[in-house]
C-alpha cells in the first residue's frame, strides 16, 4: 500500500525467526548499510531499532524509493553476514513488511512503539538501549533525522513524555503479524482494559453488542480468532459472527 504521506513503518525479519545479529560488530555493520541505503534513495530515517531477529524502521520516503532502498539494505547486509559467519542461504524473509502511516498521531504512536521495543522484549530500559535511534536523539547527531523527530514531538522532553505513556508490549497493527501465543493473554487484557471492557474471562457473559465490541478490540491488536476462543471460551464460529456484526 502506497502511503500518501510518504511515511512507512517497515519490519525486516530473519528467515524463520533466525538471528540476524550475532554481535555488536554485525549491528554496527547493519547500521552503516542502513544509513547508506536510505541516503542513496533519498529516504529519511525517522526512527529505528535493531533487535535480535528483526529490525523496526520508520521511514520518510517522499520519492517512493522504498523497495529499492530495502533491497539494497537487506541484500548488502545478508551477503556481508553470510561471508563473516560462513553461512549460506536466505538471511531474511523473502519480503520486508511495510505499513503506511497517514497522519502525525499514528506516526507518533509507531515511533514510540519502535523505541520501546527493547523494554517490551525484557532487555531493560529503552532509553539506555544502544541500538535504537533514541541514542541519536540524545547526541543530536547520527543517521536519524533528529530535527524531524524533535519537530514531531515538540522537542526531546515532548518525546520523553509521550514515550513515558503506557504502550502495549505487542501491537499487531504495528507489527503486521499475529500476537505470539505466549503474549496473547497479556496483550488481550491490555486491549480490553483500554476499550473499557471486562477481563477476558468475562467477555463471554457480555450482551452480544458489547461482546462484539470487545472481540473487535482484540482483533485490532492482532489477537487471532483461535487465541480469542482459547482465552474467552467462546467458540470460533460465534467469534466470526460477532466480528462480522461489529
Secondary structure, DSSP 8 states (H G I E B T S, - for coil): ---SSSEEEEEEEBGGG--S-SSHHHHHHHHHHHHHHHHHTT-EEEEEEE-SSEEEEEEE-TTS-HHHHHHHHHHHHHHHHHHHHT--S-SB-SS-EEEEE-SHHHHHHHHHHHHTHHHHTT-S-TTT-TTBTHHHHHHT-SSS-HHHHHHHHTSHHHHHHHHHS---S--HHHHSS---GGGHHHHHHHHHHHTT---GGGGGGS-HHHHHHHHHHHHHTT--HHHHHHHH---HHHHHHHHHH-
